[in-house]
């Protein structure tokens, strides 16, 4: 049995792949064939695969506008829209580029009466990328990043308690070495949520602020009414995160219906609200 942090990552990635159909991707920037575009914070191959498979006519129209520069110009336009509006807005509302409109995700249709929408919903691509080297300044990497149609939506720092570290160490790692200043992947509203995880507990935040970053528990609670999670006789106590929450239908439901940006009426400040486990469970 592999008790290392890598072994913990391996098990989660394998479950995402085998149980939920996530594609396995490589985020190491110095490796030949790496899939992560550092400049635009996307997996461009999967993004274009999704768009061309679901909106081929619109993509051909854009090619007529941009010619051979269509890909870099589209990536630049997408990046600009995410910087201005956030990934949640783009996933829900799509983007326009030179009069062409593109959806960036398809959500569960209310009925089965529209077979075209059903087919497009089935074309959503979920992927998991290990050890994502997100910075142009150093070789720091995030343990695991989840993508929807090539767009990063969740970052995760994992700790295996058998190595002497736990989720609190992951929180400290986010606070001390995951500086959002000048790092597009870590900017507010680029990813929807950041998780600090060990085999027993889960914590989350939607806004990285260096040392001021505040994490909330994302645990189910014990049967005795205490904090944390109940013992799981079949594996990790925190496995509900990747077995349940990270299931594609669950993630799409969260993005479509549960997440929202709260705006302070006095100063215009924004908060990205990701429901805690019991909030989501109660609404469902």
C-alpha positions in Angstrom: 0.0 0.0 0.0 1.4 3.4 -1.0 1.0 5.7 2.0 2.8 8.7 0.4 1.1 11.9 -0.7 1.6 10.8 -4.3 -0.3 7.6 -3.5 -3.2 9.6 -2.2 -3.2 11.7 -5.4 -3.0 8.5 -7.5 -6.1 7.0 -5.8 -8.2 10.2 -6.3 -7.1 10.7 -9.9 -7.9 7.0 -10.7 -11.4 7.3 -9.2 -12.1 10.4 -11.1 -11.0 8.7 -14.3 -12.6 5.3 -13.9 -15.8 6.3 -12.0 -16.5 9.7 -13.4 -14.9 9.7 -16.8 -12.3 12.5 -16.2 -9.5 12.7 -18.7 -6.0 12.5 -17.2 -3.9 15.5 -18.2 -0.3 16.8 -17.5 0.4 20.2 -16.0 4.2 20.2 -15.9 5.3 23.2 -18.0 8.8 21.9 -18.8 7.6 18.5 -20.1 7.2 17.9 -23.8 3.5 17.5 -24.5 2.3 19.3 -21.4 -1.4 20.2 -21.7 -1.6 23.4 -19.6 -1.4 26.9 -21.2 0.3 29.0 -18.6 -0.5 32.3 -20.2 -4.2 31.8 -20.7 -4.9 29.4 -17.8 -6.6 26.8 -20.0 -6.2 23.4 -21.4 -6.5 24.6 -25.1 -6.7 21.2 -26.7 -9.8 20.1 -24.6 -11.3 23.6 -24.9 -11.1 23.5 -28.7 -12.2 19.8 -28.8 -15.4 20.8 -26.9 -16.2 23.9 -29.0 -15.6 22.2 -32.4 -17.6 19.1 -31.4 -20.6 21.1 -30.2 -20.5 24.4 -32.2 -18.7 23.6 -35.5 -20.6 26.1 -37.7 -19.9 29.0 -35.3 -16.2 28.0 -35.1 -16.0 28.0 -39.0 -17.5 31.5 -39.0 -14.9 32.6 -36.5 -12.1 31.0 -38.7 -13.4 33.1 -41.6 -12.9 36.2 -39.4 -9.5 35.4 -38.0 -7.9 33.0 -40.5 -4.9 31.2 -39.2 -4.8 33.3 -36.1 -8.1 32.1 -34.9 -6.9 30.0 -31.9 -4.6 32.6 -30.3 -7.1 35.4 -30.8 -10.0 33.3 -29.4 -7.8 32.3 -26.3 -7.0 36.0 -25.8 -10.7 37.0 -26.0 -11.7 34.2 -23.6 -8.9 35.1 -21.1 -10.0 38.8 -21.3 -13.6 37.9 -20.5 -12.7 35.6 -17.6 -10.4 38.3 -16.1 -13.3 40.8 -16.3 -16.3 38.6 -15.4 -15.0 35.4 -13.9 -15.2 31.8 -14.9 -18.7 31.3 -13.4 -20.2 34.0 -15.6 -18.4 32.6 -18.7 -19.6 29.1 -18.1 -23.2 30.2 -17.6 -23.4 32.8 -20.3 -20.8 32.0 -22.9 -18.8 34.6 -24.8 -19.0 36.6 -28.0 -16.1 37.1 -30.4 -16.4 39.1 -33.7 -20.2 38.4 -33.8 -19.8 34.7 -33.1 -21.3 33.3 -29.9 -19.9 30.3 -28.0 -21.3 28.3 -25.1 -18.5 27.1 -22.8 -20.6 24.4 -21.0 -24.0 22.7 -21.3 -26.1 22.1 -18.3 -28.7 19.4 -17.6 -31.8 20.1 -19.7 -35.1 20.3 -17.9 -36.7 17.8 -20.2 -35.6 15.2 -22.8 -37.6 16.9 -25.5 -34.6 18.6 -27.1 -32.2 15.8 -28.3 -29.7 18.3 -29.6 -29.3 19.8 -26.1 -29.1 16.3 -24.6 -26.3 15.4 -27.1 -24.4 18.6 -26.3 -24.8 18.1 -22.5 -23.1 14.7 -23.0 -20.2 16.4 -24.8 -19.0 18.2 -21.7 -15.4 17.3 -21.0 -14.2 16.9 -17.4 -10.5 16.5 -16.8 -8.0 16.2 -13.9 -4.5 17.6 -14.1 -1.8 16.6 -11.6 1.0 18.8 -10.3 0.0 21.9 -12.3 3.0 24.3 -12.6 0.9 27.5 -12.7 3.6 30.2 -12.4 6.0 31.8 -14.8 8.1 33.0 -11.8 8.9 29.6 -10.2 8.2 25.9 -10.4 5.5 25.8 -7.7 2.7 23.3 -8.5 -0.8 22.6 -7.2 -1.4 19.0 -6.5 -4.6 18.6 -8.5 -6.7 21.0 -10.7 -10.1 20.0 -12.1 -11.2 21.4 -15.5 -14.5 21.7 -17.3 -14.1 21.9 -21.1 -10.6 23.1 -20.7 -11.3 25.8 -18.1 -10.0 25.3 -14.6 -12.7 25.3 -12.0 -11.2 23.7 -8.8 -7.8 23.6 -7.2 -6.9 21.0 -4.5 -4.0 20.7 -2.2 -3.8 17.1 -0.8 -2.1 15.9 2.4 -1.7 12.3 3.6 -1.8 12.1 7.4 0.4 9.0 7.2 3.2 11.3 6.1 2.8 13.5 9.2 0.8 16.3 7.5 -2.9 17.1 7.3 -5.4 19.5 5.8 -4.2 22.3 8.0 -0.8 22.0 6.3 -2.6 22.4 3.0 -4.3 25.5 4.2 -0.9 27.0 5.3 0.5 26.1 1.9 -2.3 28.1 0.2 -1.7 31.0 2.6 2.1 31.1 2.5 3.1 29.9 -0.9 0.1 30.3 -3.2 0.3 34.1 -3.8 -2.6 35.2 -6.0 -0.9 38.5 -6.9 0.4 38.1 -10.4 -0.7 34.5 -10.7 -3.8 34.3 -13.1 -4.8 30.8 -12.0 -5.1 31.9 -8.4 -6.9 35.2 -9.1 -10.4 35.8 -7.6 -13.2 34.2 -9.7 -10.8 32.4 -12.0 -11.3 29.1 -10.2 -14.6 28.5 -8.4 -13.2 27.0 -5.2 -9.9 25.9 -3.6 -9.9 22.8 -1.4 -7.5 21.7 1.3 -7.9 18.0 1.8 -6.6 15.1 3.8 -8.0 11.6 4.4 -10.3 12.7 7.1 -11.3 16.3 6.6 -12.0 18.9 3.9 -11.7 22.7 3.9 -12.6 25.3 1.2 -12.2 28.9 0.2 -13.3 30.9 -2.9 -10.9 33.8 -2.5 -7.2 33.4 -2.0 -5.7 36.4 -0.1 -2.3 35.2 1.0 -2.0 35.1 4.8 -5.5 36.5 5.1 -7.1 33.6 3.3 -10.0 32.1 5.3 -11.0 28.5 4.9 -14.4 27.1 5.9 -14.9 23.4 6.7 -16.6 21.3 4.0 -17.3 18.3 6.2 -20.4 16.2 6.7 -20.2 16.0 10.5 -20.1 12.9 12.6 -23.0 10.8 13.7 -22.6 12.1 17.2 -23.1 15.7 15.9 -19.4 16.7 16.1 -17.1 18.3 13.5 -15.3 16.3 10.9 -16.6 13.3 9.0 -17.9 9.8 10.0 -15.5 6.9 9.7 -15.7 5.3 6.3 -15.1 1.5 6.6 -14.4 1.3 2.9 -11.8 4.0 2.5 -11.0 7.6 3.4 -13.5 9.6 5.5 -13.2 12.4 3.0 -13.9 10.3 -0.1 -17.4 11.8 -0.5 -15.6 14.8 -2.0 -14.3 13.0 -5.1 -16.9 10.3 -5.1 -20.0 12.5 -4.7 -19.2 16.2 -5.1 -16.8 15.9 -8.0 -19.2 13.7 -10.0 -19.9 15.5 -13.3 -23.6 15.8 -12.7 -22.9 17.2 -9.3 -20.4 19.8 -10.5 -22.6 20.9 -13.3 -25.6 21.3 -10.9 -23.4 23.3 -8.5 -22.2 25.6 -11.4 -25.7 26.0 -12.8 -27.7 26.5 -9.7 -25.8 26.8 -6.4 -22.8 29.2 -6.9 -23.4 32.9 -7.0 -21.5 36.2 -6.7 -22.7 38.3 -3.8 -22.2 42.1 -4.3 -22.0 44.4 -1.3 -24.5 47.2 -2.0 -22.3 49.7 -0.1 -18.9 49.3 -1.5 -19.5 47.0 -4.5 -17.2 44.3 -3.1 -17.8 40.8 -4.3 -17.9 37.4 -2.7 -18.1 34.2 -4.6 -20.4 31.9 -2.7 -19.7 28.1 -2.9 -22.2 26.2 -0.7 -20.9 24.2 2.2 -21.7 20.5 2.2 -24.8 20.8 4.4 -26.2 23.9 2.6 -26.1 22.0 -0.7 -27.5 18.9 0.9 -30.4 20.8 2.5 -31.3 22.6 -0.8 -31.2 19.3 -2.8 
